[in-house]
């Protein structure tokens, strides 16, 4: 009996202790503390940057149009050349000899044409005389002054005169036509070959490669020299799909060259790629800038441009959360509680985003601990 009484006493003491501990527990969980910011009207101002390497405006490979021994090479790697400047001269002694032969042959054809033309004129006069003789004989036959055999003889002479004239005329047409044309074509062909022996630069620029030396035979399949136009340089980078629509062809951008960071250059947008680059939703943009003499192809540079959006409601980026349906949402703070709202977002800067719909400029949003909030939760500010 005494043991049971002691047991009941221990249970009563434990119950009293438990009740005491429950009395010390807090009556509610602590509220999450959040920072807030008011939605406010304004415009998004965004600076977009992309970097790349400066490359020549364009590079030209100089090929020979004929094989021959290079007698002169006037430019070497690193030399500046101007458009029309002599680069390579190919030996033309053999071509000059061929030209002399071809010109002599053409002159011979011309002399032959003169002789044939003289013979044709003589044949024409003989034909006219034979025609008059035949007509006169035919008239006399009617008056019985000449015989029929005399008329036949006149007819034969007329036929022979016609044949001689036709043969001479055809010979003249052949000589002055295909014969003379072929001779002149051969002369012109050799002259073109001689002109091809002089190789000049089609552009002004810097020689970047040389594969020919004096005394070597030129190849028509390997470039003799390469020339880069560095008066204008190009910078290519990639811009996101959100920004590429805001940079028009012809627009200006600011360019800073890493090696010349104290200088700033004005670039012009030359191309905006119509197809995204392999990196995904990024599009290639090509910017050109004039070379002031300090820029070198191969230098790294960074281009930037700034655009300003239209008037709208702005909130900090830290206020945006993802809702359960995949849309963007924010938590509006009112009277110590947060209320989730789905919003449609527009352009953004590094710190703010524009709200297209779903939020009023008079509302205040939570900008901290957003991921821990739920709709209707009490919060501390």
ChimeraX attribute file (.defattr): number of C-alpha atoms within 10 A of each C-alpha:
attribute: neighborCount
match mode: 1-to-1
recipient: residues
	/A:1	5
	/A:2	6
	/A:3	8
	/A:4	8
	/A:5	9
	/A:6	11
	/A:7	10
	/A:8	10
	/A:9	12
	/A:10	11
	/A:11	11
	/A:12	12
	/A:13	11
	/A:14	11
	/A:15	12
	/A:16	11
	/A:17	12
	/A:18	11
	/A:19	11
	/A:20	11
	/A:21	10
	/A:22	10
	/A:23	10
	/A:24	8
	/A:25	8
	/A:26	8
	/A:27	8
	/A:28	6
	/A:29	6
	/A:30	10
	/A:31	13
	/A:32	14
	/A:33	13
	/A:34	17
	/A:35	15
	/A:36	17
	/A:37	16
	/A:38	18
	/A:39	20
	/A:40	17
	/A:41	15
	/A:42	14
	/A:43	19
	/A:44	22
	/A:45	16
	/A:46	18
	/A:47	13
	/A:48	17
	/A:49	16
	/A:50	17
	/A:51	19
	/A:52	18
	/A:53	16
	/A:54	24
	/A:55	21
	/A:56	20
	/A:57	17
	/A:58	15
	/A:59	17
	/A:60	17
	/A:61	17
	/A:62	21
	/A:63	16
	/A:64	20
	/A:65	16
	/A:66	15
	/A:67	15
	/A:68	19
	/A:69	18
	/A:70	20
	/A:71	15
	/A:72	18
	/A:73	18
	/A:74	13
	/A:75	18
	/A:76	18
	/A:77	14
	/A:78	13
	/A:79	12
	/A:80	16
	/A:81	23
	/A:82	13
	/A:83	11
	/A:84	12
	/A:85	15
	/A:86	17
	/A:87	18
	/A:88	25
	/A:89	20
	/A:90	25
	/A:91	19
	/A:92	19
	/A:93	10
	/A:94	10
	/A:95	15
	/A:96	15
	/A:97	12
	/A:98	16
	/A:99	20
	/A:100	13
	/A:101	14
	/A:102	20
	/A:103	18
	/A:104	14
	/A:105	17
	/A:106	21
	/A:107	15
	/A:108	14
	/A:109	20
	/A:110	17
	/A:111	12
	/A:112	16
	/A:113	21
	/A:114	15
	/A:115	13
	/A:116	20
	/A:117	19
	/A:118	14
	/A:119	17
	/A:120	21
	/A:121	15
	/A:122	15
	/A:123	21
	/A:124	19
	/A:125	14
	/A:126	19
	/A:127	22
	/A:128	15
	/A:129	15
	/A:130	21
	/A:131	19
	/A:132	14
	/A:133	17
	/A:134	21
	/A:135	15
	/A:136	13
	/A:137	21
	/A:138	21
	/A:139	14
	/A:140	14
	/A:141	16
	/A:142	11
	/A:143	9
	/A:144	10
	/A:145	11
	/A:146	14
	/A:147	14
	/A:148	14
	/A:149	10
	/A:150	14
	/A:151	20
	/A:152	14
	/A:153	13
	/A:154	21
	/A:155	19
	/A:156	14
	/A:157	19
	/A:158	21
	/A:159	15
	/A:160	15
	/A:161	21
	/A:162	19
	/A:163	14
	/A:164	18
	/A:165	21
	/A:166	16
	/A:167	14
	/A:168	21
	/A:169	19
	/A:170	13
	/A:171	16
	/A:172	21
	/A:173	16
	/A:174	14
	/A:175	20
	/A:176	19
	/A:177	12
	/A:178	11
	/A:179	17
	/A:180	21
	/A:181	15
	/A:182	15
	/A:183	19
	/A:184	17
	/A:185	14
	/A:186	19
	/A:187	20
	/A:188	15
	/A:189	13
	/A:190	19
	/A:191	16
	/A:192	11
	/A:193	16
	/A:194	19
	/A:195	14
	/A:196	17
	/A:197	22
	/A:198	18
	/A:199	20
	/A:200	17
	/A:201	21
	/A:202	16
	/A:203	17
	/A:204	17
	/A:205	24
	/A:206	22
	/A:207	22
	/A:208	17
	/A:209	18
	/A:210	18
	/A:211	14
	/A:212	19
	/A:213	17
	/A:214	15
	/A:215	14
	/A:216	14
	/A:217	16
	/A:218	23
	/A:219	17
	/A:220	14
	/A:221	10
	/A:222	13
	/A:223	17
	/A:224	21
	/A:225	22
	/A:226	19
	/A:227	26
	/A:228	24
	/A:229	20
	/A:230	23
	/A:231	18
	/A:232	19
	/A:233	23
	/A:234	23
	/A:235	29
	/A:236	23
	/A:237	18
	/A:238	21
	/A:239	23
	/A:240	16
	/A:241	13
	/A:242	12
	/A:243	17
	/A:244	17
	/A:245	11
	/A:246	14
	/A:247	18
	/A:248	13
	/A:249	14
	/A:250	14
	/A:251	13
	/A:252	20
	/A:253	21
	/A:254	17
	/A:255	25
	/A:256	19
	/A:257	20
	/A:258	13
	/A:259	13
	/A:260	13
	/A:261	11
	/A:262	8
	/A:263	11
	/A:264	12
	/A:265	15
	/A:266	14
	/A:267	24
	/A:268	21
	/A:269	20
	/A:270	19
	/A:271	15
	/A:272	20
	/A:273	15
	/A:274	9
	/A:275	11
	/A:276	15
	/A:277	15
	/A:278	9
	/A:279	8
	/A:280	10
	/A:281	13
	/A:282	19
	/A:283	21
	/A:284	18
	/A:285	20
	/A:286	18
	/A:287	25
	/A:288	24
	/A:289	23
	/A:290	16
	/A:291	15
	/A:292	10
	/A:293	8
	/A:294	8
	/A:295	18
	/A:296	16
	/A:297	18
	/A:298	13
	/A:299	15
	/A:300	17
	/A:301	19
	/A:302	20
	/A:303	23
	/A:304	15
	/A:305	18
	/A:306	15
	/A:307	12
	/A:308	13
	/A:309	16
	/A:310	11
	/A:311	11
	/A:312	17
	/A:313	22
	/A:314	25
	/A:315	26
	/A:316	21
	/A:317	15
	/A:318	16
	/A:319	23
	/A:320	23
	/A:321	21
	/A:322	14
	/A:323	14
	/A:324	9
	/A:325	8
	/A:326	9
	/A:327	13
	/A:328	16
	/A:329	21
	/A:330	26
	/A:331	26
	/A:332	23
	/A:333	25
	/A:334	14
	/A:335	7
	/A:336	12
	/A:337	17
	/A:338	22
	/A:339	17
	/A:340	18
	/A:341	17
	/A:342	20
	/A:343	19
	/A:344	13
	/A:345	18
	/A:346	16
	/A:347	19
	/A:348	20
	/A:349	17
	/A:350	11
	/A:351	11
	/A:352	19
	/A:353	22
	/A:354	26
	/A:355	21
	/A:356	15
	/A:357	13
	/A:358	12
	/A:359	21
	/A:360	15
	/A:361	14
	/A:362	10
	/A:363	14
	/A:364	20
	/A:365	27
	/A:366	26
	/A:367	21
	/A:368	17
	/A:369	13
	/A:370	18
	/A:371	10
	/A:372	8
	/A:373	20
	/A:374	13
	/A:375	12
	/A:376	15
	/A:377	16
	/A:378	19
	/A:379	19
	/A:380	12
	/A:381	13
